Amino acid sequence: MITASIVGASGYLGGELLRLLLGHPEVEVAAAVSTRMPGRRVDTAHPNLRECTDLRFCREDQLPDTDVLLLAAPHRETMRILPRLAARAKTVIDLSGDFRLTDPARYEQFYGVPHEAPELLGEFVPGCPELYRDRLRTADRIAVPGCMATAAILALAPLAEAGLIAPDVEVDARTGSSGSGATAGPQNLHSERSGALRIFSTGGHRHEAEIAAACGVRPRMTATGVEAVRGVQVVCRTTPVREITEPEVRAAYRRRYAGEPFVRVVAHRRGTYRLPEPKILLGANYCDVGFALDPGGGRLLAIAALDNLVKGGAGAAVQSLNVRMGWPERLGLEFTGIHPV
């Protein structure tokens, strides 16, 4: 049994970390830090946790030493607080974007501000077990990739590794409103968001840098907010480098993800859910990946779906923690999603 503390615990990602870790048989949650709600019960912010815990939010200066520290603070804030909190735990898992990149110049390019702790950037291993499992086994600094980046990386990795696609890739991502966080501004009021299909990035999205680093491609990414609360779906438009067949593409996916506990290949000819769809993944740590090949073979779509707060955030953090501690990867992550929703 290990102890864990969560910083940023009153947000949506913090709530998912609490939900998963409170049910984890090998973890005791010792502290939940919130600057907005110190002293209040955690089920005030997360009513789904009623009767599950008597834990109360605490201030940062009340944070105890624990075995693992999970940071669910906003981008640009984590790099300020980590230097003063790092000594509180042997293992640190960051869910913000502040330590996903290794180059301070790239960070400034995509996040718009200089990095305030550049000396720490090279210490972090990406929290994507499907690509970095061996490194995660001994990692004490882990940075969980962004939700849309995770979906795109898992969709593209088998194709890129097999040398099937050209490096220029168009990533069309769609995400629900929870991706904006629990303290999103007026643009995410129900009256503004409901019924909308809002394009909020037409290029230069920060996830482009993560996808490029993981897959060795040159992505251009657009992102659209849809009416759903949870869920991410990406459609990656790629160009095959030669004439390929559907069985060849399917084999590349099945070979790459054989034995992976949380990646499923979904590319069927019939049925309601023929291709990856986030609706049936809500609350689950799965990422479904699939593909569609043009009849002439001139274009290959790589498709993925996941729950942005689970496999795209808190679930990836717990899965990475399981790998780091030598536990079964499914531990605490057995929920399969529900249908119908």
Secondary structure as UniProt FT lines:
FT   STRAND          2..7
FT   TURN            9..10
FT   HELIX           12..22
FT   TURN            25..26
FT   STRAND          27..33
FT   TURN            38..39
FT   HELIX           42..45
FT   HELIX           47..49
FT   TURN            50..52
FT   STRAND          56..58
FT   HELIX           60..62
FT   STRAND          66..71
FT   TURN            75..77
FT   HELIX           78..85
FT   HELIX           86..88
FT   STRAND          89..94
FT   TURN            98..99
FT   HELIX           104..111
FT   HELIX           118..123
FT   STRAND          125..126
FT   HELIX           129..136
FT   TURN            137..138
FT   STRAND          141..143
FT   HELIX           147..161
FT   TURN            162..163
FT   STRAND          168..175
FT   HELIX           177..180
FT   TURN            182..183
FT   HELIX           186..188
FT   HELIX           190..193
FT   TURN            194..195
FT   STRAND          198..201
FT   HELIX           207..215
FT   STRAND          218..225
FT   STRAND          232..238
FT   HELIX           246..256
FT   TURN            257..259
FT   STRAND          263..265
FT   TURN            272..273
FT   HELIX           278..281
FT   TURN            282..283
FT   STRAND          287..293
FT   TURN            295..296
FT   STRAND          300..306
FT   TURN            308..309
FT   HELIX           310..314
FT   HELIX           315..325
FT   TURN            329..332
//
